[in-house]
Amino acid sequence: MAVLVRRVLLVANPASRSGSGRIHAAERALANAGCEVDLRQTGARGDAQRFAAERMHDVDAVFTLGGDGTVMEVLQTLRSTGIPVGIIPAGTGNLVAHALDIPLNVDRAVQALMRGSRRAIDLGRIDSDPPRAFAFAAGVGIDATMVERTTTYAKRRLGVSAYVLAAGAAALRHDRFHVRIVTEHGAFEHDTSLTLVANFGSVLRGGFSLGPSIAPDDGLLDVCVYAPTSGWDAARMLFRIVMRDYRAKGRMYFVKAREVVIECDPPRIFQADGEIIGMSPVRISVDVGAATLLVPAPAPAPDTAPAPRIPNEL
């Protein structure tokens, strides 16, 4: 059943990769869907949070036009309010939009969200001052290096390919570090190239998943530890992940937890949803069902069953 949305706040980030060129198209698409649109354009970090806080009690939904950073500012403000957020992708990675199968075209995105439904998802909560939230994943290692070293110019010129190139270069350098992970299940130590705390698992619209059985609405976070022994081993590991084969015992580890502490030796930069947030150690907990998202209607079930996923827990 289609969602009932009439009064809409549209938070647009003109500095996102394609945001400035899509603002009027998004405003027009929402108006054509029968919505009364209040458009606010961000100019600095924190503006999306402020706009959402100012208008949250006067609208039926908040739509974002931008990247994952804009999405997270709004979700952090609206968490636990039940106010739905619709994502119109216009950033570089668009990780959450891809994971939810939201179309990249503005008109199709608006139509899909207005004809879809509401879905409550968990958020990761980072113990910082002030606390930070993330929807997709937070991590240390290759992904944080990728975020740190990808320039704004490269993102604008190459899009998501800029992230792929930076991640590939980091993987081939085979930069390993020691990590200690503590959850309610106990402690674990290993040398690793990448450690993620994932809420969503789906990457590139289901092209592969970061680990087995990762779901954004199960009340748990998924700790994923990848420990290739060389650059070529990292390439083979990526192939295994694409094929949903997580049996590389001794090199891939997965565990579900409600709370996790990650300590690195030496300390490392940490990222969350494509934003550098500081240095390890970091404490993360799950905020169950905290975000309400507008999502497209699910696609018809395929005729064939998906390949089995084999868990490899700590």
KOLVOKOL-633736 format. One line per 2 residues: number of its first residue (from 1); for each residue y, x, z of N, C-alpha, C. Coordinates in steps of 0.1 Angstrom, whole numbers, plus 5000, padded with zeros to 4 digits. Example, Ala and Ser with C-alpha at 12.3 -4.5 7.8 and 13.67 -1.06 7.14 Angstrom:
2
1	4943/5132/5078/4955/5123/5078/4967/5132/5078  4978/5128/5071/4989/5137/5071/5000/5129/5079
# end
This chain:
314
1	4988/5009/5000/5000/5000/5000/5012/5009/5000  5022/5006/4992/5034/5014/4991/5042/5013/5003
3	5049/5024/5006/5057/5025/5018/5070/5017/5016  5075/5011/5028/5087/5003/5027/5099/5012/5032
5	5107/5017/5022/5118/5026/5025/5130/5021/5017  5141/5019/5024/5153/5014/5018/5165/5023/5020
7	5167/5028/5033/5178/5037/5036/5172/5051/5037  5178/5060/5029/5172/5073/5028/5183/5084/5030
9	5180/5094/5038/5188/5106/5039/5181/5116/5030  5189/5122/5020/5184/5132/5011/5190/5145/5015
11	5182/5154/5021/5187/5168/5025/5184/5177/5014  5194/5182/5006/5192/5191/4995/5197/5205/4998
13	5189/5215/4994/5193/5229/4995/5196/5234/4981  5209/5235/4978/5212/5240/4964/5209/5255/4962
15	5206/5262/4973/5203/5276/4972/5188/5279/4969  5180/5268/4970/5166/5270/4967/5164/5273/4952
17	5152/5277/4948/5150/5282/4935/5155/5272/4924  5152/5260/4925/5156/5250/4915/5164/5238/4921
19	5169/5240/4933/5175/5229/4940/5188/5224/4934  5197/5234/4930/5210/5230/4925/5208/5221/4912
21	5198/5224/4904/5196/5217/4891/5189/5204/4893  5184/5201/4905/5176/5189/4907/5183/5179/4916
23	5194/5182/4922/5200/5173/4932/5203/5159/4926  5210/5159/4915/5214/5146/4910/5202/5138/4904
25	5192/5145/4899/5180/5139/4895/5172/5132/4906  5172/5139/4918/5165/5134/4930/5173/5122/4935
27	5186/5123/4935/5194/5111/4940/5192/5099/4931  5192/5102/4918/5190/5091/4908/5176/5085/4910
29	5166/5093/4911/5152/5088/4912/5151/5079/4924  5156/5083/4936/5155/5075/4948/5163/5062/4946
31	5175/5063/4940/5183/5051/4938/5175/5041/4928  5168/5046/4918/5161/5038/4909/5149/5032/4916
33	5144/5038/4927/5133/5032/4935/5138/5022/4945  5151/5019/4944/5156/5008/4953/5162/5013/4966
35	5164/5026/4967/5169/5032/4980/5184/5033/4980  5190/5031/4992/5204/5035/4994/5204/5050/4999
37	5210/5059/4992/5208/5073/4994/5221/5079/5000  5219/5086/5011/5229/5094/5018/5226/5109/5015
39	5233/5115/5006/5231/5129/5001/5238/5139/5010  5231/5148/5015/5238/5159/5023/5233/5173/5017
41	5242/5182/5014/5238/5195/5008/5240/5206/5019  5229/5214/5021/5230/5225/5031/5238/5236/5025
43	5244/5243/5034/5252/5255/5030/5248/5267/5039  5241/5265/5050/5237/5276/5059/5224/5272/5066
45	5217/5282/5072/5205/5279/5080/5209/5270/5092  5201/5260/5094/5204/5250/5105/5211/5238/5100
47	5216/5238/5088/5223/5225/5083/5213/5214/5082  5201/5217/5077/5191/5206/5075/5187/5200/5088
49	5186/5208/5099/5183/5203/5112/5194/5194/5117  5207/5198/5115/5218/5191/5120/5219/5177/5112
51	5218/5178/5099/5219/5165/5091/5208/5155/5096  5196/5160/5098/5185/5151/5102/5188/5145/5116
53	5193/5154/5125/5196/5149/5138/5207/5138/5138  5217/5140/5130/5228/5131/5129/5225/5118/5124
55	5216/5117/5114/5213/5105/5106/5200/5099/5109  5191/5105/5118/5178/5100/5119/5176/5086/5124
57	5186/5081/5132/5185/5067/5137/5191/5057/5127  5196/5061/5116/5202/5052/5106/5195/5051/5093
59	5183/5057/5092/5176/5057/5079/5161/5054/5082  5155/5050/5071/5140/5047/5071/5132/5059/5069
61	5138/5069/5062/5130/5081/5059/5140/5092/5055  5136/5104/5057/5143/5116/5052/5136/5123/5041
63	5143/5125/5030/5137/5133/5019/5143/5147/5019  5135/5157/5016/5140/5170/5014/5139/5175/5000
65	5149/5182/4995/5149/5188/4982/5151/5203/4984  5141/5211/4983/5142/5225/4985/5129/5231/4987
67	5128/5242/4995/5116/5249/4997/5110/5246/5011  5100/5254/5015/5093/5251/5027/5103/5253/5039
69	5113/5262/5038/5122/5264/5049/5130/5251/5052  5134/5244/5041/5142/5232/5043/5133/5221/5049
71	5120/5220/5044/5111/5211/5050/5109/5213/5065  5107/5226/5069/5104/5228/5083/5116/5226/5092
73	5128/5228/5087/5140/5225/5095/5140/5210/5098  5137/5201/5088/5137/5187/5090/5125/5183/5099
75	5113/5188/5096/5102/5184/5104/5103/5188/5119  5109/5199/5121/5111/5204/5135/5120/5194/5143
77	5131/5189/5136/5140/5180/5142/5134/5166/5144  5125/5162/5135/5120/5148/5135/5106/5147/5142
79	5101/5159/5147/5087/5158/5152/5086/5149/5164  5075/5141/5164/5072/5131/5174/5081/5119/5174
81	5089/5117/5164/5098/5105/5163/5092/5094/5154  5082/5098/5146/5076/5088/5137/5084/5086/5124
83	5095/5092/5123/5103/5090/5111/5097/5098/5099  5094/5092/5088/5086/5099/5078/5095/5108/5069
85	5089/5119/5065/5096/5129/5056/5089/5129/5043  5097/5128/5032/5092/5129/5019/5097/5142/5013
87	5088/5150/5007/5091/5163/5002/5092/5163/4986  5104/5166/4981/5106/5168/4967/5107/5183/4965
89	5097/5189/4959/5096/5204/4958/5107/5210/4949  5114/5220/4954/5123/5227/4946/5125/5242/4950
91	5115/5247/4958/5115/5260/4963/5107/5270/4954  5103/5281/4960/5095/5291/4953/5080/5289/4956
93	5076/5288/4968/5062/5286/4972/5058/5272/4972  5066/5263/4978/5063/5249/4979/5049/5247/4985
95	5045/5254/4995/5031/5254/5000/5027/5240/5005  5036/5234/5013/5032/5221/5018/5031/5210/5007
97	5040/5211/4998/5040/5201/4986/5027/5203/4978  5024/5215/4975/5011/5218/4968/4999/5213/4976
99	4999/5216/4989/4987/5212/4997/4986/5196/4997  4997/5189/4996/4996/5174/4996/4996/5168/4982
101	4995/5177/4972/4994/5172/4958/5006/5164/4954  5018/5168/4959/5030/5162/4954/5034/5168/4941
103	5037/5159/4931/5041/5165/4918/5054/5173/4919  5055/5183/4910/5066/5192/4909/5078/5185/4902
105	5075/5176/4893/5086/5169/4886/5093/5159/4896  5106/5159/4896/5113/5151/4906/5110/5136/4905
107	5111/5130/4893/5108/5116/4891/5094/5112/4895  5084/5121/4891/5070/5118/4895/5068/5120/4910
109	5075/5129/4916/5073/5131/4930/5078/5119/4938  5090/5114/4934/5096/5103/4941/5087/5090/4939
111	5082/5088/4927/5073/5077/4924/5061/5078/4932  5055/5090/4933/5042/5091/4940/5044/5089/4955
113	5055/5094/4961/5057/5092/4975/5061/5078/4979  5068/5071/4970/5072/5057/4973/5060/5048/4971
115	5050/5052/4963/5038/5043/4961/5027/5048/4970  5029/5058/4978/5018/5064/4986/5018/5057/5000
117	5016/5066/5010/5014/5061/5024/5020/5071/5033  5020/5068/5046/5024/5077/5057/5012/5084/5062
119	5013/5097/5066/5003/5104/5072/5008/5113/5083  5002/5112/5095/5005/5120/5106/4998/5133/5105
121	5005/5144/5106/4998/5157/5106/5002/5165/5119  4994/5175/5122/4997/5184/5133/5008/5194/5128
123	5015/5200/5138/5023/5212/5135/5019/5223/5144  5021/5235/5140/5020/5247/5149/5033/5249/5156
125	5032/5252/5169/5043/5254/5177/5043/5269/5183  5054/5276/5179/5055/5290/5183/5063/5291/5195
127	5058/5298/5205/5064/5300/5218/5075/5310/5217  5087/5306/5213/5099/5314/5212/5111/5307/5218
129	5122/5314/5217/5134/5308/5223/5145/5307/5212  5148/5295/5206/5141/5283/5209/5127/5282/5202
131	5119/5273/5206/5105/5271/5200/5107/5269/5185  5097/5274/5177/5097/5272/5163/5085/5264/5159
133	5086/5257/5148/5074/5249/5143/5071/5254/5129  5058/5252/5126/5054/5255/5112/5044/5244/5108
135	5043/5241/5095/5034/5231/5090/5022/5237/5083  5024/5248/5075/5013/5253/5067/5006/5264/5074
137	5012/5276/5077/5005/5287/5083/5015/5297/5088  5011/5304/5098/5018/5316/5103/5009/5328/5103
139	5014/5340/5101/5005/5351/5100/5012/5364/5101  5003/5375/5102/5008/5388/5103/4999/5397/5094
141	5005/5406/5087/4998/5415/5078/5003/5413/5064  4994/5412/5054/4998/5411/5040/5008/5400/5037
143	5006/5389/5043/5015/5377/5040/5029/5380/5045  5030/5386/5057/5043/5389/5063/5050/5400/5055
145	5042/5410/5051/5048/5420/5042/5053/5414/5029  5045/5405/5023/5049/5398/5011/5062/5391/5012
147	5064/5383/5023/5076/5376/5026/5088/5385/5028  5086/5396/5035/5096/5406/5038/5101/5413/5026
149	5092/5416/5017/5096/5425/5005/5099/5417/4992  5097/5404/4992/5101/5396/4980/5116/5393/4981
151	5123/5398/4971/5138/5396/4971/5141/5382/4966  5153/5377/4969/5158/5365/4964/5159/5365/4949
153	5163/5377/4944/5164/5378/4929/5150/5376/4923  5140/5382/4928/5126/5381/4923/5121/5367/4924
155	5124/5360/4935/5120/5346/4936/5126/5337/4926  5139/5340/4923/5146/5331/4913/5141/5334/4899
157	5138/5347/4896/5134/5350/4883/5119/5347/4880  5111/5350/4890/5096/5349/4888/5089/5338/4895
159	5096/5331/4904/5090/5320/4911/5079/5325/4920  5068/5317/4921/5057/5321/4930/5050/5334/4926
161	5052/5338/4913/5046/5350/4908/5052/5362/4916  5064/5361/4921/5070/5372/4929/5062/5374/4941
163	5058/5363/4948/5049/5364/4960/5036/5370/4956  5030/5366/4945/5017/5371/4941/5018/5386/4939
165	5028/5391/4932/5029/5405/4929/5031/5413/4942  5039/5408/4951/5042/5415/4964/5029/5415/4972
167	5022/5404/4972/5009/5404/4980/4999/5413/4974  4998/5413/4961/4988/5422/4954/4991/5437/4957
169	5004/5441/4957/5008/5454/4960/5004/5458/4975  5007/5448/4984/5003/5451/4998/4988/5452/5000
171	4980/5444/4993/4966/5444/4994/4960/5457/4989  4966/5462/4978/4961/5475/4973/4964/5487/4981
173	4975/5486/4989/4979/5496/4998/4969/5497/5010  4962/5487/5012/4951/5486/5022/4957/5490/5036
175	4967/5483/5040/4974/5485/5053/4966/5478/5064  4959/5485/5072/4951/5479/5083/4958/5482/5096
177	4956/5473/5106/4961/5474/5119/4952/5467/5129  4953/5470/5141/4945/5465/5152/4951/5452/5157
179	4942/5442/5158/4947/5429/5163/4938/5424/5175  4944/5418/5185/4937/5412/5196/4940/5397/5196
181	4930/5389/5196/4933/5375/5195/4927/5368/5207  4934/5360/5214/4930/5353/5226/4931/5338/5224
183	4920/5330/5225/4920/5316/5224/4914/5310/5237  4913/5297/5238/4906/5291/5249/4891/5294/5249
185	4886/5300/5237/4872/5303/5236/4869/5318/5241  4880/5325/5243/4878/5339/5247/4886/5348/5239
187	4884/5362/5240/4892/5372/5233/4883/5379/5223  4890/5384/5212/4884/5391/5201/4893/5402/5196
189	4888/5413/5192/4896/5424/5187/4889/5429/5174  4898/5433/5165/4893/5439/5152/4904/5446/5145
191	4900/5455/5135/4910/5460/5126/4911/5450/5114  4923/5447/5110/4925/5437/5100/4936/5440/5090
193	4936/5434/5079/4947/5435/5069/4956/5422/5069  4950/5411/5074/4957/5399/5074/4951/5389/5084
195	4959/5384/5093/4954/5374/5103/4964/5362/5102  4958/5350/5099/4966/5338/5098/4962/5328/5109
197	4972/5320/5112/4969/5308/5120/4973/5296/5111  4963/5290/5106/4965/5280/5095/4964/5266/5100
199	4973/5257/5095/4972/5243/5097/4967/5236/5085  4972/5239/5073/4967/5235/5061/4958/5246/5055
201	4947/5243/5048/4939/5253/5042/4940/5254/5027  4944/5242/5021/4944/5241/5006/4956/5250/5000
203	4953/5258/4991/4962/5266/4984/4961/5264/4969  4973/5264/4962/4974/5261/4948/4967/5248/4944
205	4970/5238/4951/4965/5224/4948/4950/5224/4948  4944/5230/4958/4930/5230/4960/4923/5240/4952
207	4930/5249/4946/4923/5260/4938/4914/5268/4947  4918/5270/4960/4909/5276/4970/4914/5272/4984
209	4906/5275/4994/4910/5272/5008/4909/5285/5016  4918/5286/5025/4919/5298/5034/4907/5300/5042
211	4900/5290/5045/4888/5291/5054/4880/5278/5053  4869/5277/5060/4861/5265/5060/4866/5254/5068
213	4867/5242/5063/4870/5229/5070/4883/5229/5077  4893/5235/5070/4907/5235/5076/4914/5221/5073
215	4918/5214/5083/4925/5201/5081/4937/5200/5089  4948/5195/5084/4961/5194/5091/4962/5183/5101
217	4951/5175/5103/4952/5164/5112/4940/5163/5121  4934/5175/5124/4922/5175/5133/4925/5179/5147
219	4938/5181/5150/4942/5184/5164/4939/5199/5167  4936/5207/5157/4933/5221/5159/4940/5230/5149
221	4942/5243/5153/4946/5253/5144/4934/5262/5140  4935/5268/5128/4924/5276/5124/4928/5291/5123
223	4922/5299/5131/4925/5314/5131/4916/5320/5121  4922/5327/5111/4915/5333/5100/4918/5348/5100
225	4908/5356/5102/4909/5370/5102/4902/5377/5090  4910/5384/5082/4904/5390/5070/4905/5405/5072
227	4893/5412/5071/4892/5426/5074/4885/5434/5062  4891/5435/5050/4885/5442/5040/4885/5457/5043
229	4875/5464/5037/4873/5478/5040/4881/5487/5030  4886/5481/5019/4893/5489/5009/4901/5479/5000
231	4909/5485/4991/4916/5476/4982/4907/5468/4973  4896/5474/4968/4886/5467/4960/4879/5457/4968
233	4876/5460/4980/4869/5450/4989/4878/5438/4991  4891/5440/4992/4901/5429/4993/4900/5420/4981
235	4899/5426/4969/4898/5419/4957/4885/5410/4957  4874/5417/4961/4861/5409/4961/4862/5398/4972
237	4869/5401/4983/4870/5390/4993/4878/5378/4988  4889/5381/4980/4897/5370/4974/4888/5362/4965
239	4879/5369/4957/4870/5361/4948/4861/5352/4956  4856/5358/4967/4847/5349/4976/4855/5337/4981
241	4867/5339/4985/4875/5328/4991/4877/5318/4980  4881/5322/4968/4883/5313/4957/4870/5304/4954
243	4858/5311/4956/4846/5304/4954/4841/5297/4967  4849/5297/4977/4846/5290/4990/4833/5296/4996
245	4832/5308/4995/4820/5315/5001/4826/5324/5012  4824/5320/5024/4830/5326/5036/4820/5334/5044
247	4809/5339/5037/4798/5346/5044/4800/5361/5046  4811/5366/5043/4813/5381/5044/4813/5385/5058
249	4802/5385/5065/4801/5387/5079/4805/5401/5082  4814/5403/5092/4820/5416/5095/4833/5418/5089
251	4836/5409/5079/4849/5411/5072/4858/5399/5072  4852/5387/5075/4860/5375/5076/4855/5367/5088
253	4865/5363/5096/4862/5356/5109/4870/5343/5109  4864/5332/5114/4872/5320/5115/4868/5313/5129
255	4879/5308/5135/4876/5300/5147/4887/5289/5148  4884/5278/5154/4893/5267/5156/4898/5267/5171
257	4910/5265/5173/4916/5266/5187/4928/5257/5188  4931/5254/5201/4943/5246/5204/4955/5255/5207
259	4951/5267/5211/4962/5277/5215/4956/5291/5212  4965/5300/5206/4961/5313/5203/4973/5323/5206
261	4969/5334/5211/4978/5345/5213/4974/5357/5204  4983/5362/5196/4980/5374/5187/4989/5386/5191
263	4981/5397/5194/4988/5409/5198/4984/5420/5188  4993/5428/5183/4990/5438/5173/4994/5452/5179
265	4986/5462/5174/4989/5476/5178/4989/5484/5165  5001/5489/5162/5014/5487/5168/5019/5473/5165
267	5030/5468/5171/5035/5455/5169/5039/5453/5154  5037/5441/5149/5040/5438/5134/5049/5426/5133
269	5056/5426/5121/5064/5414/5118/5055/5402/5116  5060/5390/5120/5053/5378/5119/5061/5368/5110
271	5053/5360/5102/5060/5350/5094/5054/5337/5097  5062/5326/5094/5057/5312/5095/5063/5304/5084
273	5055/5299/5075/5059/5291/5064/5069/5298/5055  5067/5311/5053/5075/5319/5044/5088/5324/5050
275	5090/5323/5063/5101/5328/5070/5097/5339/5080  5104/5351/5080/5101/5361/5091/5107/5356/5104
277	5098/5355/5114/5103/5349/5127/5104/5359/5138  5100/5372/5136/5101/5382/5147/5089/5391/5147
279	5086/5397/5158/5075/5407/5160/5064/5401/5169  5052/5406/5167/5041/5403/5176/5044/5410/5189
281	5039/5405/5201/5029/5394/5202/5035/5380/5200  5027/5370/5197/5031/5357/5195/5021/5347/5201
283	5026/5337/5207/5018/5326/5212/5020/5313/5205  5009/5307/5200/5010/5295/5191/5001/5284/5197
285	5006/5272/5197/4998/5261/5201/4999/5250/5191  4990/5240/5192/4991/5229/5182/4998/5217/5188
287	5007/5211/5180/5015/5199/5184/5008/5188/5176  4999/5181/5183/4990/5171/5176/4998/5159/5171
289	4996/5157/5157/5002/5145/5151/5017/5144/5152  5023/5156/5153/5038/5156/5155/5046/5152/5143
291	5041/5154/5131/5049/5152/5119/5044/5140/5112  5053/5131/5106/5049/5120/5098/5054/5123/5084
293	5045/5123/5074/5049/5127/5060/5046/5115/5051  5054/5114/5041/5050/5105/5030/5041/5113/5020
295	5030/5107/5017/5021/5114/5008/5016/5105/4997  5013/5111/4985/5008/5103/4974/4995/5096/4977
297	4992/5086/4970/4979/5079/4972/4968/5089/4968  4956/5089/4975/4946/5099/4971/4940/5097/4958
299	4936/5107/4951/4930/5106/4938/4916/5101/4939  4911/5094/4929/4897/5089/4929/4887/5101/4933
301	4877/5097/4940/4867/5107/4944/4860/5113/4932  4857/5126/4931/4850/5131/4919/4836/5127/4919
303	4830/5128/4907/4816/5123/4906/4806/5133/4912  4810/5146/4913/4801/5156/4919/4806/5160/4932
305	4796/5163/4941/4800/5168/4954/4805/5182/4954  4815/5185/4963/4820/5199/4963/4810/5209/4968
307	4812/5221/4965/4804/5232/4970/4803/5232/4985  4792/5235/4991/4791/5235/5006/4799/5246/5012
309	4805/5244/5023/4813/5254/5030/4805/5259/5042  4804/5272/5043/4795/5278/5053/4804/5284/5064
311	4805/5279/5076/4814/5284/5086/4809/5298/5091  4819/5306/5095/4815/5319/5100/4825/5321/5112
313	4821/5316/5124/4830/5316/5135/4829/5329/5144  4839/5330/5152/4839/5342/5161/4827/5341/5171
# end
